[in-house]
C-alpha cells in the first residue's frame, strides 16, 4: 500500500528536508520501517529503547491518532496520509533533544547495535558533559575515546605547553605540536577525530578560587592530574558539588583507577592525608611506561561510559590496581570512612582549602596539570 508520510521540520534533517515521503506498507509498523530504510536513523526518533512509540510522539492516520486505533498495527490503505508529530519545547538541551543525524547514526553504528547502548544510550552520550583534568598521559586516551564515542561536550583543564618529552605517552600531541599550548593541541586533535564534539578549554591552573566554577557545569569529572594538591582539590570540589569523579593515577609500570560517587566514599577515605613531600616521586622524576597511561586512561573512559549509560558494575567502592610488569589486575575493596573530614558523619571540610599548604608542595601554577 502506497502512503504519504508527513515529516515534521525537526525530523527533516534526516529526510533531506523533505516534507512528505512516499513509502509502501500494510500497517504503521511497516510504514515506519520503510521510511527508516530510505533514511537510516528515523526509527530512533519515533521508537524508544523497547521499540515502542513513546508518549511524546503522536502518529496520525488520516488525522486519527493511532493510540485510538491499533497502535503500530493500525492498517493503512492506498492513498492514506500518515503524520508523525513530536512534542515540541524550546530551550532544552536534554537527552530528548539530542537526536542523531544520519552521519552520526553511521559513525556510532557499532554502539547503536549494542543492546546496552542502542539509540537512547547514544543520545545520552551526546547529551553528556565530561570534564578532564589534564591533557597529558591519562587525559589523552580518555579525551580521545570520549570524542570517538560521541560524548557531546568534553571540557579540558590544561595550561601547559607541549614538550618533546610528552610525546612518549601523550597521544593528543604530535611532534609538530611541540611548543604549542596543550589545550589547543588537544582541541585540534579531538575535533580532527570528531568535529561534532564540543571541546571546551579551560586554559588556567585549577585552584581553590576557580574549581567550583569550572566543575559545576559538567556531569562527570575525570582526574588525570599528576600532583597530590590537584588530586585533593578536584576530589573535594567534585564532592561538594555532588559530581561523580572518575579517578586514575600512574607511575612506572603501575596504575590505579576507581570511581567516587557522593555519599559512597571519596579520595580522602582512601588516602586521608598526602605523603610527605618528596616521598612519592612524580612521573617526571621516576618515569612512566607510556603504554600504562593508555591502559588506565581507557579504563577511566570505560567507567565514564558506564556512568552515562547507567550500565554494568562501576568501580565504586573498588580500587583497581594494575601491575604491567606482571600483567596482574587486582581489585581492592574501599569503603566510605565515617571519620572522613569531607564525606564522613561529622565533616570538617565544608569548603575548598589551601591544597598546596595541605600537601606541603610548591604553588600549583608552577606545575603541569596532567602527565
C-alpha positions in Angstrom: 0.0 0.0 0.0 1.5 3.4 -1.0 1.0 6.0 1.7 2.3 9.5 2.1 4.2 10.3 5.4 4.3 13.8 6.7 7.7 14.6 8.3 7.8 17.5 10.8 10.5 20.1 10.5 12.6 18.9 13.5 13.0 15.5 11.7 13.6 16.7 8.2 17.4 16.8 8.6 17.2 13.0 8.2 15.0 13.2 5.1 16.9 15.7 3.0 14.5 18.3 4.1 11.6 16.5 2.5 8.2 17.4 4.0 6.5 14.3 2.6 7.9 10.8 1.9 6.1 8.2 -0.1 6.5 4.6 1.0 4.9 1.1 0.8 3.4 -0.6 3.9 0.4 -2.5 5.1 0.4 -1.0 8.6 2.1 1.7 10.6 5.0 -0.5 11.7 5.8 -1.4 8.1 5.4 2.3 7.0 7.9 3.5 9.7 10.3 0.7 8.7 10.1 1.7 5.1 10.9 5.4 6.0 13.8 4.2 8.0 15.1 2.1 5.1 15.2 5.2 3.0 16.5 7.4 5.8 18.5 5.5 8.4 18.1 6.8 11.9 14.5 7.8 11.5 13.4 4.9 13.7 15.4 6.3 16.6 13.2 9.4 16.5 9.9 7.5 16.7 10.8 4.5 18.9 12.2 4.2 22.4 14.7 1.5 23.5 11.9 -1.1 23.7 10.8 -0.2 20.2 7.6 1.4 21.3 6.3 4.7 20.2 6.8 7.0 23.3 4.1 9.2 24.5 5.8 12.4 23.3 5.4 11.1 19.7 1.9 11.1 18.2 1.3 9.3 14.9 -1.9 10.0 12.9 -3.5 8.1 10.0 -5.8 10.5 8.2 -6.0 12.8 11.2 -6.8 10.0 13.7 -4.2 9.1 16.4 -3.0 5.5 16.3 -3.3 5.1 20.1 -7.0 5.3 19.5 -6.8 2.7 16.8 -4.5 -0.4 16.9 -1.2 1.3 17.6 1.6 0.4 15.2 -0.5 -2.5 13.9 -3.1 0.0 12.5 -3.8 -0.9 8.9 -3.3 1.6 6.1 -4.7 1.8 2.6 -3.5 3.2 -0.7 -3.5 7.0 -0.6 -3.7 7.2 3.2 -1.8 10.0 4.9 0.4 9.3 7.9 1.8 12.2 10.1 4.5 11.9 12.7 4.1 14.7 15.3 6.6 15.1 18.2 6.0 17.2 21.3 8.0 20.5 21.0 9.6 22.6 23.7 12.1 25.3 23.3 15.3 25.7 25.2 16.0 22.1 26.3 19.4 20.5 25.9 18.5 17.2 27.5 18.5 13.7 26.1 15.2 14.1 24.3 16.6 16.9 22.1 19.8 15.0 21.3 18.6 13.5 18.0 21.2 11.9 15.8 21.9 12.9 12.3 22.3 10.3 9.5 26.0 10.8 9.7 26.0 10.2 13.4 23.9 7.1 13.0 26.6 5.7 10.7 29.5 7.0 12.8 28.2 5.4 16.0 26.6 2.3 14.4 28.7 -0.1 16.3 27.4 1.4 19.5 23.8 1.6 18.4 23.6 -2.1 17.6 24.7 -2.9 21.1 21.8 -3.7 23.4 23.5 -1.9 26.3 23.8 1.3 24.3 21.3 1.5 21.4 19.9 4.8 20.1 18.8 6.0 23.5 22.2 5.4 25.0 23.9 7.1 22.1 21.7 10.1 22.7 22.7 10.1 26.4 26.4 10.2 25.3 25.6 13.1 23.0 24.0 15.0 25.9 26.8 14.2 28.4 29.2 16.8 29.6 32.5 15.5 30.9 35.5 17.5 32.3 39.0 16.1 32.1 41.7 17.5 34.4 44.9 17.5 32.4 45.6 16.8 28.7 48.6 14.6 29.5 49.2 10.9 29.7 45.9 9.9 31.3 43.8 12.8 29.8 44.9 11.9 26.3 43.3 8.4 25.9 40.3 9.5 28.0 39.6 12.5 25.8 40.2 10.6 22.6 37.8 7.8 23.5 35.2 10.2 24.7 35.3 12.1 21.5 35.3 9.0 19.3 32.2 7.7 21.3 30.3 10.9 20.7 30.3 12.5 24.1 28.7 15.8 23.3 30.8 18.1 25.5 34.4 17.4 26.6 36.0 20.0 28.8 39.8 20.1 29.3 41.6 21.9 32.1 45.2 22.4 30.9 47.6 25.4 30.9 51.0 23.8 29.9 52.7 23.7 26.6 53.7 20.6 24.6 57.2 19.4 25.3 59.2 16.8 23.3 59.3 14.6 26.4 55.5 14.4 26.4 55.3 12.6 23.1 56.3 9.2 24.6 52.9 8.8 26.1 50.5 11.8 25.5 48.5 10.7 22.5 46.8 14.1 22.0 50.0 15.7 20.8 52.4 15.2 17.9 55.9 16.3 17.0 54.5 19.3 15.1 52.7 20.4 18.3 55.9 20.9 20.4 55.8 24.4 21.8 52.0 24.7 21.2 49.5 25.2 24.0 48.4 21.8 25.1 44.8 22.7 25.4 44.8 24.0 21.8 46.6 20.9 20.6 44.1 18.7 22.4 41.2 20.6 20.8 42.6 20.3 17.3 43.2 16.6 17.8 39.8 15.8 19.2 38.0 17.8 16.5 40.0 16.1 13.8 38.7 12.8 15.2 35.2 14.0 15.6 34.2 17.6 14.5 30.8 17.1 16.2 32.2 17.2 19.7 32.2 20.5 21.6 35.6 20.8 23.2 35.6 23.4 25.9 39.0 24.7 27.0 39.9 25.9 30.5 43.5 27.2 30.0 44.3 28.0 33.6 45.5 26.2 36.7 42.6 24.8 38.6 42.7 26.3 42.1 40.5 26.8 45.1 39.4 30.1 43.6 38.0 28.7 40.3 37.5 24.9 40.8 33.8 25.2 41.8 33.0 27.5 38.9 34.8 25.2 36.4 33.4 21.9 37.6 29.8 22.8 38.3 28.9 22.8 34.6 29.8 19.2 34.0 28.1 15.9 34.8 31.3 13.7 35.4 34.8 14.7 36.3 37.9 12.7 35.2 41.0 13.3 37.2 44.3 12.9 35.3 46.3 15.3 37.5 49.9 14.4 38.3 50.2 16.1 41.7 48.6 15.5 45.1 47.4 19.1 45.6 45.3 18.9 42.5 44.0 15.4 43.3 42.7 16.6 46.7 41.4 19.8 45.3 39.4 18.1 42.5 38.1 15.4 44.9 36.8 18.0 47.3 35.3 20.2 44.7 33.6 17.3 43.0 32.1 16.0 46.3 30.9 19.4 47.4 29.2 19.9 44.0 27.7 16.4 44.0 29.6 15.2 40.9 30.9 11.7 40.1 34.7 11.6 40.0 36.5 9.0 37.8 40.0 8.9 39.3 43.2 7.4 37.8 46.9 7.5 38.5 50.1 6.0 37.1 53.8 5.7 38.0 56.5 3.5 36.4 54.7 0.3 35.5 51.8 0.6 37.9 48.3 2.2 37.7 45.2 2.7 39.8 41.6 3.5 38.9 38.4 4.0 40.9 35.1 5.9 40.8 33.9 8.1 43.6 30.2 9.0 43.9 28.9 11.4 46.5 27.8 9.5 49.6 29.9 6.4 48.7 33.4 7.5 49.7 36.0 9.8 48.3 39.7 10.1 47.7 40.2 11.2 51.4 38.6 8.0 52.5 41.4 6.0 50.7 44.2 8.5 51.4 43.3 10.6 54.5 46.5 12.6 54.2 49.1 13.1 51.4 52.5 11.6 51.7 55.3 13.8 52.9 56.8 15.9 50.0 59.4 14.0 48.1 58.4 10.6 49.4 56.4 9.6 46.3 58.2 10.7 43.1 56.4 12.2 40.1 56.5 10.7 36.6 58.9 13.4 35.7 61.2 12.2 38.5 60.8 8.4 38.3 59.4 7.8 34.8 56.4 6.0 33.5 55.8 3.4 30.8 53.9 5.1 28.1 51.5 2.2 27.5 50.3 2.1 31.1 48.8 5.5 30.6 46.7 4.1 27.8 45.6 1.1 29.9 44.4 3.3 32.8 43.0 6.0 30.6 41.0 3.5 28.7 39.6 2.1 31.9 38.7 5.6 33.0 36.9 6.3 29.7 35.0 3.0 30.1 33.9 4.0 33.6 32.6 7.3 32.2 30.6 5.5 29.6 29.1 3.1 32.2 28.1 6.1 34.3 26.5 8.0 31.4 24.7 4.8 30.2 23.9 3.6 33.7 25.0 0.1 32.9 27.3 -2.5 34.4 29.1 -2.5 37.7 31.2 0.6 38.2 34.4 0.8 40.1 32.5 2.4 43.0 33.9 1.1 46.3 36.7 -0.7 44.4 40.2 0.3 43.7 41.6 -1.4 40.5 45.4 -2.0 40.7 47.3 -2.7 37.5 50.9 -4.1 37.5 52.1 -4.0 34.0 55.3 -5.9 34.8 53.5 -9.0 35.9 50.3 -8.0 34.0 48.2 -8.6 37.0 45.0 -6.8 37.8 43.9 -6.7 41.4 40.7 -5.2 42.9 40.7 -3.9 46.5 37.6 -3.0 48.4 37.4 0.5 49.6 34.7 1.9 51.9 33.4 5.3 52.9 35.2 6.3 56.1 32.7 7.6 58.7 35.5 9.7 60.1 36.4 11.2 56.8 36.7 15.0 57.2 35.0 15.5 53.8 32.3 12.9 53.4 32.2 11.4 56.9 29.5 11.6 59.5 30.9 14.8 61.0 32.6 16.6 58.2 35.1 19.4 58.9 35.9 20.2 55.3 33.0 22.2 54.0 34.8 24.4 51.5 37.9 24.4 49.5 41.2 25.0 51.3 44.8 25.8 50.5 45.9 22.5 49.0 49.5 23.5 48.4 49.8 24.1 52.1 47.9 20.9 52.9 50.2 18.8 50.7 53.4 20.8 51.5 54.0 21.4 47.8 55.0 24.4 45.7 52.1 26.5 44.3 50.1 24.7 41.6 50.8 27.4 39.0 54.4 26.2 38.9 53.4 22.6 38.0 51.8 21.0 34.9 48.2 19.7 35.5 48.4 16.4 33.7 51.3 14.0 33.0 
